[in-house]
């Protein structure tokens, strides 16, 4: 995954970066919330791990601002904090964080929470892909709806511009259908009686 870390304390930032890089993730680190926000607007990461207490823009406000952005994909946010009171955790989750981890962090717990977030991210990506495929399929399908005026004699259809068209012309314009021309038995009898008679004679011989 592409993981963005926002942490103003240098030692903690280095430990986080080393741990996640060693686990195989593509890690970007910044020193504060404003830089994290600018980085997200430039290139959306899969996950954001942010400290709560930071100058200029703290982790809580960063969560709120990220959720307010119109991003191309979902950013899974883990709030990293020394605040362990229940009300603080609730406040962080309400601000837009998906999970939290307390300081000082345990390496195995951190990686477990990152893996849990990765499962959510993969599910979101799969759903987004399926939605895109569905939207593309629907865009390729044209449907005829409503009442179509059709002439009772020549069977032409009146289009939206009040012009009369042959049925096949109208359907080609309003659907994805293609046409190949043939002759039904009734029209064969009417327009080509000699061929119809020969065909009927052959059919009679075969049946005998």
C-alpha positions as CSV (number, residue, x, y, z in Angstrom):
1,X,0.0,0.0,0.0
2,X,0.9,3.7,-0.3
3,X,1.0,5.0,3.3
4,X,1.3,8.6,4.3
5,X,2.7,9.3,7.8
6,X,2.1,12.7,9.4
7,X,4.2,13.1,12.6
8,X,6.0,16.1,13.9
9,X,8.3,14.2,16.2
10,X,11.4,13.1,14.3
11,X,12.2,9.9,16.2
12,X,8.7,8.6,16.1
13,X,8.4,9.4,12.4
14,X,11.6,7.4,11.6
15,X,10.5,4.4,13.6
16,X,7.1,4.3,11.9
17,X,8.6,4.8,8.5
18,X,11.2,2.0,9.1
19,X,8.5,-0.4,10.5
20,X,6.1,0.0,7.6
21,X,8.8,0.1,4.9
22,X,10.2,-3.2,6.2
23,X,6.6,-4.6,6.0
24,X,6.6,-3.9,2.2
25,X,4.7,-0.7,2.1
26,X,5.4,2.4,0.0
27,X,5.8,5.1,2.7
28,X,5.8,8.9,2.5
29,X,6.5,11.0,5.6
30,X,5.6,14.6,6.4
31,X,6.1,16.7,9.5
32,X,2.7,18.3,10.0
33,X,-1.0,18.2,9.0
34,X,-0.8,21.0,6.4
35,X,1.9,19.1,4.5
36,X,-0.1,15.9,4.8
37,X,-3.2,17.6,3.4
38,X,-1.2,19.1,0.5
39,X,0.4,15.6,-0.2
40,X,-3.1,14.0,-0.3
41,X,-4.4,16.6,-2.7
42,X,-1.5,15.9,-5.0
43,X,-1.5,12.1,-4.8
44,X,-4.1,10.1,-2.9
45,X,-2.6,7.5,-0.6
46,X,-4.3,4.3,0.4
47,X,-3.7,5.0,4.1
48,X,-2.9,7.9,6.4
49,X,-1.4,7.4,9.8
50,X,-1.5,10.7,11.6
51,X,-0.4,12.0,15.0
52,X,-3.1,13.8,16.9
53,X,-1.0,16.6,18.5
54,X,0.8,18.6,15.7
55,X,1.4,22.3,15.1
56,X,-0.6,24.4,12.6
57,X,-3.1,21.5,11.8
58,X,-3.6,18.7,14.3
59,X,-4.6,15.2,13.4
60,X,-8.2,15.7,14.4
61,X,-8.7,18.6,12.0
62,X,-6.7,16.8,9.4
63,X,-9.2,13.9,9.5
64,X,-12.1,16.4,9.1
65,X,-10.4,18.1,6.1
66,X,-9.5,14.8,4.4
67,X,-13.1,13.6,4.7
68,X,-14.3,16.9,3.2
69,X,-12.2,16.5,0.1
70,X,-13.6,15.0,-3.2
71,X,-11.0,12.3,-3.7
72,X,-10.7,9.7,-6.3
73,X,-10.5,6.9,-3.7
74,X,-11.1,6.3,0.0
75,X,-8.2,7.1,2.4
76,X,-8.2,4.8,5.4
77,X,-7.1,6.9,8.4
78,X,-5.4,5.6,11.6
79,X,-5.1,8.2,14.3
80,X,-1.9,7.8,16.4
81,X,-2.2,9.4,19.8
82,X,-1.1,9.4,23.4
83,X,-4.7,10.3,24.4
84,X,-6.3,7.1,25.6
85,X,-9.5,8.3,27.3
86,X,-12.7,6.9,25.8
87,X,-14.0,10.3,25.0
88,X,-10.8,11.1,23.0
89,X,-11.1,7.9,21.0
90,X,-14.8,8.6,20.2
91,X,-13.9,12.2,19.2
92,X,-11.2,10.9,16.8
93,X,-13.5,8.4,15.2
94,X,-16.3,11.0,14.8
95,X,-13.8,13.3,13.1
96,X,-13.3,10.7,10.4
97,X,-10.6,8.3,11.6
98,X,-11.2,4.6,10.9
99,X,-9.0,3.3,13.6
100,X,-6.6,4.4,16.3
101,X,-3.4,3.2,18.0
102,X,-1.9,4.5,21.2
103,X,1.6,5.8,21.9
104,X,4.0,4.2,22.5
105,X,3.0,1.7,19.8
106,X,3.5,-2.0,19.8
107,X,5.0,-3.1,16.4
108,X,2.8,-6.2,16.1
109,X,-0.4,-4.3,17.0
110,X,0.5,-1.6,14.5
111,X,1.0,-4.1,11.6
112,X,-2.2,-5.9,12.6
113,X,-4.2,-2.7,12.4
114,X,-2.6,-1.8,9.1
115,X,-3.5,-5.2,7.7
116,X,-7.1,-4.8,8.9
117,X,-7.2,-1.4,7.1
118,X,-5.7,-3.0,4.0
119,X,-8.6,-5.5,3.8
120,X,-11.0,-2.6,3.9
121,X,-9.1,-0.8,1.2
122,X,-9.0,-3.8,-1.1
123,X,-12.8,-4.2,-0.6
124,X,-13.4,-0.6,-1.4
125,X,-11.2,-0.8,-4.6
126,X,-13.1,-4.0,-5.7
127,X,-16.5,-2.3,-5.2
128,X,-15.3,0.8,-7.0
129,X,-14.1,-1.3,-9.9
130,X,-17.4,-3.2,-10.1
131,X,-19.3,0.1,-10.0
132,X,-17.2,1.5,-12.8
133,X,-17.7,-1.6,-14.9
134,X,-21.5,-1.4,-14.3
135,X,-21.6,2.2,-15.2
136,X,-19.7,1.5,-18.4
137,X,-22.1,-1.3,-19.3
138,X,-25.1,0.8,-18.6
139,X,-23.7,3.6,-20.7
140,X,-23.5,1.2,-23.6
141,X,-27.1,0.2,-23.3
142,X,-29.8,2.4,-24.8
143,X,-33.4,1.7,-23.8
144,X,-36.6,2.7,-25.6
145,X,-39.2,4.0,-23.2
146,X,-42.5,5.6,-23.5
147,X,-45.3,5.6,-26.2
148,X,-44.1,5.5,-29.8
149,X,-46.5,6.8,-32.4
150,X,-46.5,4.4,-35.4
151,X,-48.4,4.7,-38.6
152,X,-51.1,2.1,-38.9
153,X,-50.5,1.8,-42.7
154,X,-46.8,2.1,-43.5
155,X,-45.6,1.3,-39.9
156,X,-43.3,4.3,-39.8
157,X,-42.4,5.8,-36.3
158,X,-42.7,9.5,-35.5
159,X,-39.5,10.6,-33.8
160,X,-38.9,13.4,-31.3
161,X,-38.4,16.0,-34.0
162,X,-41.9,15.1,-35.4
163,X,-40.4,13.4,-38.5
164,X,-41.5,9.9,-39.6
165,X,-38.9,7.2,-39.9
166,X,-38.7,3.6,-40.9
167,X,-38.8,1.4,-37.9
168,X,-35.3,0.0,-38.4
169,X,-33.9,3.6,-38.8
170,X,-35.4,4.6,-35.5
171,X,-34.2,1.5,-33.7
172,X,-30.7,1.9,-35.0
173,X,-30.6,5.5,-33.7
174,X,-32.1,4.7,-30.3
175,X,-30.6,1.2,-29.5
176,X,-27.5,-0.9,-30.1
177,X,-29.4,-3.2,-32.4
178,X,-28.1,-4.1,-35.9
179,X,-30.4,-5.2,-38.7
180,X,-30.1,-7.7,-41.6
181,X,-32.9,-7.8,-44.1
182,X,-34.9,-10.9,-45.0
183,X,-38.3,-11.7,-46.3
184,X,-41.1,-13.2,-44.2
185,X,-43.3,-16.0,-45.8
186,X,-46.3,-13.6,-46.3
187,X,-44.2,-11.1,-48.2
188,X,-42.6,-13.8,-50.2
189,X,-46.0,-15.0,-51.3
190,X,-47.1,-11.4,-52.1
191,X,-44.1,-10.0,-53.9
192,X,-42.4,-13.2,-55.3
193,X,-45.2,-15.7,-55.8
194,X,-43.2,-17.8,-58.3
195,X,-40.4,-18.4,-55.7
196,X,-43.0,-19.1,-53.0
197,X,-44.7,-21.6,-55.2
198,X,-41.5,-23.4,-56.0
199,X,-40.5,-23.4,-52.3
200,X,-43.9,-24.8,-51.3
201,X,-43.7,-27.5,-54.0
202,X,-40.3,-28.6,-52.8
203,X,-41.6,-28.8,-49.2
204,X,-44.5,-30.9,-50.4
205,X,-42.1,-33.3,-52.2
206,X,-39.9,-33.6,-49.1
207,X,-42.9,-34.4,-46.9
208,X,-44.0,-37.2,-49.3
